[in-house]
């Protein structure tokens, strides 16, 4: 973060002071650009509420004691490529979150391929997390945006791979935290990226100094240089005391096109740290209309938490993969596993 403090050089003229202020503004703008934009407008005239039908059993479960994903497997990011499904998921061993790969012929039966990405101590990533990411296939390679850093200082990085197993990281974060007292001053996390008309749009969680978690959007042409929407956040917290399923926090967005609308699935945290998945629709990707009822886990393995959705629209059939747990926890040690569902 670039901080500009009180004048270190005194100017003897008004033009000098104006020039210094202009330079400071330009430096800040260059480090953290903002813009007014929307996604290409959709053509639908109405939207009905959607339903969520989950398979009863988890498709991907924690590893054996001592393995890198022995505590939790969560945050799937599923890509359909080369006649199979690639699942870049997050695994936790009780100390460190890393990213692993599982592959499947049908999106149901998964074969773990091992850990593919870990945090690099001594860099901006720290030693806690390099996970909670979003993958796409673009220009003959996988692009994977992920969160890393210390708690309360999360930022978003980018890694690339031609085979899904060997990755090269950008040396610095590609999405930084916001300025002083902004809605995303303390954390930017939970990226979810989609491509439309040659542009990339990233929906992400932002956290402010009051620990409020909300959802915003940024756009990019190359996946490295991003500009945030000036009017962020696009999905805000419900009123305190409302009893909403998302009263304690919003995050983990998944945005996709379906029936000529934009849809977002997102995770909401209530005051007891139960987590459920909400749905919202939009004409422009900026102004969102949440539906009235969230989706809850109904199986033993996900009866306290369902979270972390990722979505593929396969010729009108919308498939969802999500994390779940049977311990009410905001982040980890919830016996996390990954399941699948379809939207109706």
C-alpha positions as a printed Julia matrix, in Angstrom:
344×3 Matrix{Float64}:
   0.0     0.0     0.0
   1.24    3.47   -0.9
   0.74    6.07    1.81
   1.08    9.78    1.15
   1.59   11.74    4.37
   1.9    15.42    5.17
   4.14   17.58    3.01
   7.83   16.73    3.28
   8.79   19.56    0.91
   7.44   23.05    1.36
   6.39   24.9    -1.79
   6.67   28.68   -1.92
   4.02   29.01   -4.64
   0.41   27.94   -5.17
   1.37   26.25   -8.43
   4.01   24.22   -6.59
   1.45   23.04   -4.04
  -1.06   22.19   -6.77
   1.64   20.31   -8.67
   2.61   18.28   -5.62
  -1.01   17.4    -4.93
  -1.59   16.43   -8.55
   1.51   14.23   -8.5
   0.35   12.52   -5.31
  -3.09   11.9    -6.84
  -1.57   10.45  -10.0
   0.68    8.14   -7.98
  -2.26    6.86   -5.99
  -4.37    6.42   -9.12
  -1.58    4.5   -10.82
  -1.27    2.12   -7.86
  -4.99    1.63   -7.31
  -7.08    2.59  -10.39
 -10.86    2.96  -10.26
 -13.41    3.29  -13.05
 -17.14    3.38  -13.78
 -18.25    0.34  -15.76
 -20.77   -2.46  -16.05
 -20.87   -5.86  -17.68
 -22.54   -6.15  -21.12
 -26.23   -5.65  -20.47
 -28.47   -8.72  -20.5
 -31.7    -8.96  -22.49
 -34.09  -10.8   -20.16
 -37.24   -9.05  -18.97
 -37.91  -10.96  -15.75
 -36.24  -13.35  -13.32
 -37.71  -16.14  -11.23
 -36.21  -17.54   -8.06
 -33.94  -20.52   -8.55
 -33.74  -23.81   -6.69
 -30.77  -25.88   -5.59
 -30.63  -29.68   -5.64
 -27.52  -31.2    -4.1
 -26.26  -34.74   -4.31
 -26.44  -36.4    -0.89
 -22.79  -37.41   -0.6
 -19.58  -35.4    -0.79
 -17.49  -36.07   -3.87
 -14.17  -34.92   -2.44
 -13.21  -35.45    1.2
 -10.21  -34.69    3.46
  -7.05  -36.74    3.16
  -5.56  -39.1     5.71
  -3.93  -37.74    8.9
  -0.65  -36.02    8.08
  -1.57  -35.22    4.48
  -1.66  -31.65    3.17
  -5.5   -31.65    3.01
  -6.17  -33.72    6.14
  -8.3   -31.12    7.97
 -10.48  -29.53    5.27
 -11.08  -29.59    1.53
 -13.04  -26.52    0.39
 -13.15  -23.74   -2.23
 -13.47  -25.76   -5.45
 -12.76  -24.04   -8.77
 -13.84  -26.33  -11.6
 -12.79  -25.95  -15.25
 -13.97  -28.13  -18.13
 -11.01  -28.68  -20.46
  -9.67  -31.51  -22.6
 -12.61  -33.89  -22.06
 -12.32  -33.82  -18.28
 -13.03  -31.62  -15.29
 -10.19  -29.95  -13.44
 -10.86  -29.03   -9.83
  -8.38  -26.62   -8.25
  -9.44  -26.86   -4.62
  -8.16  -25.64   -1.26
  -6.77  -28.03    1.34
  -5.88  -27.33    4.98
  -3.57  -29.42    7.17
  -4.29  -27.53   10.4
  -1.65  -24.85    9.78
  -1.39  -24.0     6.08
  -3.89  -23.63    3.24
  -2.63  -24.81   -0.16
  -4.16  -25.49   -3.56
  -4.49  -28.99   -4.94
  -5.75  -30.59   -8.13
  -8.37  -33.3    -8.65
  -9.59  -34.49  -12.05
 -12.81  -36.21  -13.08
 -14.46  -37.6   -16.22
 -17.92  -36.5   -15.07
 -17.55  -33.91  -12.29
 -18.75  -36.44   -9.71
 -15.98  -39.04   -9.28
 -12.71  -37.25   -8.46
  -9.12  -38.45   -8.51
  -6.74  -36.37   -6.39
  -3.49  -35.38   -8.14
  -1.76  -33.79   -5.15
  -0.8   -30.32   -3.99
   0.12  -27.9    -6.8
   0.46  -24.47   -5.12
   1.6   -23.4    -1.64
   2.42  -20.06    0.01
   6.01  -18.86   -0.33
   7.39  -17.73    3.06
   9.58  -14.66    2.86
   7.45  -13.12    0.1
   4.23  -11.1     0.2
   2.37  -14.42    0.49
   3.62  -15.32    3.96
   3.21  -18.88    5.22
  -0.55  -19.26    5.83
  -2.5   -19.39    2.55
  -2.17  -19.63   -1.22
  -5.66  -20.9    -2.02
  -9.36  -19.86   -2.19
  -8.86  -19.29   -5.9
 -10.59  -19.02   -9.26
  -9.33  -20.78  -12.39
 -10.12  -20.36  -16.08
  -8.57  -21.68  -19.32
  -7.41  -18.77  -21.52
  -4.85  -18.45  -24.31
  -3.71  -22.08  -23.98
  -3.04  -21.98  -20.24
  -4.76  -22.11  -16.9
  -4.96  -18.81  -15.06
  -5.54  -19.07  -11.33
  -6.2   -16.08   -9.09
  -5.77  -16.86   -5.39
  -5.61  -15.13   -2.04
  -2.47  -15.02    0.07
  -0.9   -13.05    2.92
  -1.38  -12.68    6.62
  -4.81  -12.6     8.25
  -6.18   -9.1     7.94
  -3.79   -8.4     5.06
  -5.03  -10.71    2.31
  -4.33   -9.76   -1.28
  -4.9   -11.54   -4.58
  -2.17  -13.09   -6.73
  -2.06  -14.81  -10.12
  -0.41  -18.06  -11.21
  -0.21  -19.63  -14.69
   0.16  -23.21  -15.87
   0.0   -25.06  -19.17
  -0.61  -28.45  -17.54
  -2.43  -27.66  -14.27
   0.41  -29.07  -12.2
   3.42  -26.8   -12.67
   2.78  -23.15  -11.95
   4.59  -19.85  -12.28
   3.44  -16.97  -10.11
   3.35  -13.25  -10.75
   5.94  -11.82   -8.32
   3.58   -9.3    -6.72
  -0.17   -9.17   -6.01
  -2.42   -8.3    -8.94
  -5.24   -6.92   -6.75
  -4.35   -4.77   -3.75
  -6.34   -3.68   -0.75
  -8.19   -0.39   -0.88
  -7.14    2.96    0.59
  -7.62    4.2     4.14
 -11.17    3.71    5.44
 -12.38    2.1     2.23
 -14.73   -0.87    2.15
 -11.82   -3.21    1.22
  -9.06   -1.57    3.28
  -8.08   -4.67    5.27
  -8.61   -7.64    2.94
  -9.27   -8.51   -0.68
 -10.01  -12.23   -1.03
 -12.24  -14.93   -2.55
 -11.69  -14.01   -6.23
 -14.05  -15.33   -8.91
 -13.21  -14.49  -12.52
 -15.28  -14.73  -15.71
 -14.51  -13.61  -19.27
 -16.94  -11.62  -21.44
 -16.18  -10.09  -24.84
 -12.43  -10.3   -24.26
 -12.5    -8.65  -20.84
 -12.06  -10.31  -17.46
 -14.29   -9.45  -14.5
 -13.3   -10.38  -10.97
 -15.84  -10.51   -8.16
 -14.2   -10.56   -4.75
 -14.66  -10.13   -1.02
 -13.54   -6.91    0.62
 -13.2    -6.36    4.36
 -13.05   -3.01    6.13
 -11.61   -1.98    9.51
 -14.89   -2.89   11.23
 -14.54   -6.48    9.89
 -17.53   -6.03    7.57
 -17.28   -8.35    4.56
 -18.97   -7.35    1.31
 -18.61   -8.08   -2.42
 -17.19   -5.89   -5.18
 -16.02   -6.2    -8.79
 -12.96   -5.24  -10.84
 -12.12   -5.6   -14.55
  -9.0    -6.29  -16.59
  -7.88   -7.04  -20.13
  -4.88   -9.18  -19.17
  -5.63  -10.56  -15.69
  -2.7    -8.68  -14.16
  -3.75   -5.03  -14.22
  -7.15   -4.45  -12.67
  -9.38   -1.44  -12.14
 -11.99   -1.55   -9.4
 -15.54   -0.31   -9.82
 -15.71    3.14   -8.28
 -19.13    2.49   -6.7
 -18.14   -0.78   -4.98
 -19.37   -2.76   -3.12
 -22.01   -4.25   -5.43
 -23.51   -6.51   -2.74
 -23.73   -4.99    0.73
 -24.47   -6.37    4.18
 -28.07   -6.55    5.4
 -29.08   -4.24    8.21
 -27.8    -5.25   11.69
 -30.45   -7.07   13.66
 -32.34   -8.08   10.54
 -31.91  -11.79   11.25
 -30.64  -12.3     7.71
 -28.62  -15.4     6.85
 -25.87  -12.98    5.69
 -25.99  -10.5     8.57
 -22.44  -11.31    9.72
 -20.7   -11.33    6.33
 -20.84  -11.84    2.55
 -18.21  -13.53    0.42
 -17.17  -16.29   -1.97
 -19.1   -15.02   -5.02
 -19.64  -17.07   -8.18
 -21.03  -15.11  -11.16
 -22.33  -16.64  -14.38
 -24.8   -16.12  -17.23
 -28.03  -18.11  -17.33
 -31.38  -17.52  -19.05
 -30.17  -14.13  -20.34
 -29.39  -12.88  -16.84
 -26.33  -12.57  -14.68
 -26.6   -14.69  -11.57
 -24.46  -14.68   -8.46
 -24.2   -17.41   -5.87
 -22.52  -16.21   -2.69
 -21.91  -17.3     0.89
 -23.64  -15.62    3.8
 -22.59  -15.9     7.46
 -25.14  -15.45   10.21
 -24.45  -14.43   13.8
 -23.99  -18.08   14.85
 -21.46  -18.71   12.04
 -23.81  -20.95   10.14
 -23.12  -20.44    6.44
 -25.58  -20.76    3.57
 -25.53  -19.94   -0.13
 -27.61  -17.06   -1.43
 -28.58  -16.24   -5.02
 -29.01  -12.87   -6.71
 -29.68  -11.73  -10.29
 -28.63   -8.68  -12.28
 -29.02   -7.08  -15.72
 -25.59   -5.45  -15.71
 -23.41   -7.28  -13.17
 -23.39   -4.22  -10.89
 -26.93   -3.82   -9.54
 -27.98   -7.03   -7.84
 -31.34   -8.33   -6.6
 -31.03  -11.05   -3.92
 -33.7   -13.71   -3.85
 -35.61  -14.24   -0.65
 -34.43  -17.66    0.53
 -30.87  -19.06    0.75
 -29.83  -22.67    0.17
 -28.94  -24.79    3.19
 -27.09  -28.05    3.64
 -29.35  -31.03    4.29
 -26.88  -33.91    4.67
 -24.91  -34.89    7.76
 -21.63  -33.69    6.23
 -22.88  -30.15    5.33
 -25.61  -29.44    7.89
 -23.86  -26.41    9.43
 -22.06  -24.9     6.43
 -22.42  -24.73    2.67
 -20.11  -22.25    1.01
 -17.54  -21.59   -1.75
 -19.7   -22.16   -4.87
 -18.19  -22.54   -8.33
 -20.39  -22.83  -11.41
 -20.39  -24.19  -14.97
 -23.29  -23.54  -17.36
 -23.3   -26.59  -19.64
 -25.79  -25.86  -22.43
 -28.34  -24.5   -20.0
 -27.74  -27.01  -17.2
 -26.09  -25.11  -14.38
 -23.79  -27.31  -12.31
 -22.51  -26.13   -8.94
 -19.67  -27.46   -6.8
 -19.48  -26.19   -3.23
 -17.82  -26.68    0.14
 -19.64  -27.96    3.18
 -19.06  -28.8     6.82
 -20.75  -29.99   10.0
 -19.03  -27.49   12.33
 -20.18  -23.85   12.43
 -16.89  -22.08   11.69
 -16.15  -18.96    9.63
 -13.13  -20.37    7.84
 -11.5   -23.7     8.83
 -11.63  -26.88   10.92
 -15.23  -27.57    9.9
 -14.59  -31.11    8.54
 -14.81  -29.48    5.13
 -15.67  -31.56    2.05
 -16.8   -30.73   -1.49
 -20.16  -31.62   -2.98
 -22.1   -31.02   -6.19
 -25.54  -29.68   -7.09
 -27.62  -28.38  -10.0
 -29.77  -25.25  -10.23
 -33.35  -25.26  -11.45
